[in-house]
Amino acid sequence: MAAAFPNEWEGFARYGQRGVAFQAGYNQAAGSVDAELTAARNVGRLRLIAAGRLLSNGYHSDTARYAVGGGATVRLSRWFALAGDATTLIDRRPGEKLAWGAGLQVAIPYSPHTLSLQVTNTNTATLQGASRGIDRVRGGFEFTIPFTLNRYFGARGKTAAKGGTGRAPANVANATKAEMRSMVFGPKRIEIPAGGTVTWTNNDPLVHTITADDGSWDSGPIEPGQTWSHTFAQPGEYAIHCTPHPFMKAVVVVRQP
C-alpha cells in the first residue's frame, strides 16, 4: 500500500445496530484515521449492503480520500451463500481501479465456524486496501474460530427458579424455562420437583441437542429458535450435554415432591 511499509495493519472498532454499522480505526502504513458507515437490508434470501468511506490520509499522500461501494449476499441454502461487492474511490486517479471481490461462504454444520473462499483484485483487507483495485486477481480463504467468553466467565453459579413446593404440572405452560445461548446452557443448574418439566429454547444460530450423559434420552437436533421440553418423573441428578458441542454441560436436580 505504501512503499515504505511491506506490511499493513489496521486497528479498528465497529458498532452496529438494526442494519446500520459504523467503523473507525487507524491505518499504520498510511498514518491515517479511516472510517466506514454501512447500511444493510434483507430482502428474502438477498442481503444488500451499501458503504461510504473516509480515509483521512489516503495511501500516505497527505490527502483525504473518499470511497463508496455496495455488495450483496444471496443465501443458496442453509449452509451456502454467494457474496460479491464493488467499491470505487470517488476521485479515482490514473492507474486506480475499481475494487471488487466475490466469494463462496460456507457455514460448517453443527459448529460456530465458517469458511469463505474468495477472489479479489485488492491488496489488503483494510479500508484503504479494499477501496482501490490492483492489476492482479488474488484468491484466498478465511476460516473463523469465534471465542465465546461467557463459556468461561459469568453466571456459573446461577440456578433456575425452584418453583412451588408441590408437584409441578407436566405441561409446557408451567415448565421451568431454560435456554442455549452463546454455546452455553443457561442456567447450568436447574432444580425442580419430581414430575416437573423443563423447556429449553435454542437462542443460538446453531443446532443443539439436549442429551442425557448416561444416554437414556436425547432431544435430537433442536433448530435455532425452537424449543424442546422434558418431564423428569424420578428424583435424582441428571447431567446433560449437547452432542455436537460436548463442552456445553448442565445438570437438572430433581427433588422429592
Rosetta blueprint (number, residue, H / E / L):
1 M L
2 A L
3 A L
4 A L
5 F L
6 P L
7 N L
8 E L
9 W L
10 E E
11 G E
12 F E
13 A E
14 R E
15 Y E
16 G E
17 Q E
18 R L
19 G L
20 V E
21 A E
22 F E
23 Q E
24 A E
25 G E
26 Y E
27 N E
28 Q L
29 A L
30 A L
31 G L
32 S E
33 V E
34 D E
35 A E
36 E E
37 L E
38 T E
39 A E
40 A E
41 R E
42 N E
43 V E
44 G L
45 R L
46 L E
47 R E
48 L E
49 I E
50 A E
51 A E
52 G E
53 R E
54 L E
55 L E
56 S L
57 N L
58 G H
59 Y H
60 H H
61 S L
62 D L
63 T L
64 A L
65 R E
66 Y E
67 A E
68 V E
69 G E
70 G E
71 G E
72 A E
73 T E
74 V E
75 R E
76 L L
77 S L
78 R L
79 W L
80 F E
81 A E
82 L E
83 A E
84 G E
85 D E
86 A E
87 T E
88 T E
89 L E
90 I L
91 D L
92 R L
93 R L
94 P L
95 G L
96 E L
97 K E
98 L L
99 A E
100 W E
101 G E
102 A E
103 G E
104 L E
105 Q E
106 V E
107 A E
108 I L
109 P L
110 Y L
111 S L
112 P L
113 H L
114 T E
115 L E
116 S E
117 L E
118 Q E
119 V E
120 T E
121 N L
122 T L
123 N L
124 T L
125 A L
126 T L
127 L L
128 Q L
129 G H
130 A H
131 S H
132 R L
133 G E
134 I L
135 D L
136 R L
137 V L
138 R E
139 G E
140 G E
141 F E
142 E E
143 F E
144 T L
145 I L
146 P L
147 F L
148 T L
149 L H
150 N H
151 R H
152 Y L
153 F L
154 G L
155 A L
156 R L
157 G L
158 K L
159 T E
160 A L
161 A L
162 K L
163 G L
164 G L
165 T L
166 G L
167 R L
168 A L
169 P L
170 A L
171 N L
172 V H
173 A H
174 N H
175 A L
176 T E
177 K E
178 A E
179 E E
180 M E
181 R E
182 S L
183 M L
184 V E
185 F E
186 G E
187 P L
188 K L
189 R E
190 I E
191 E E
192 I E
193 P E
194 A L
195 G L
196 G E
197 T E
198 V E
199 T E
200 W E
201 T E
202 N E
203 N L
204 D L
205 P L
206 L L
207 V L
208 H E
209 T L
210 I L
211 T E
212 A E
213 D L
214 D L
215 G L
216 S L
217 W L
218 D E
219 S L
220 G L
221 P L
222 I E
223 E L
224 P L
225 G L
226 Q L
227 T E
228 W E
229 S E
230 H E
231 T E
232 F E
233 A L
234 Q L
235 P L
236 G E
237 E E
238 Y E
239 A E
240 I E
241 H E
242 C L
243 T L
244 P L
245 H L
246 P L
247 F L
248 M L
249 K E
250 A E
251 V E
252 V E
253 V E
254 V E
255 R E
256 Q L
257 P L
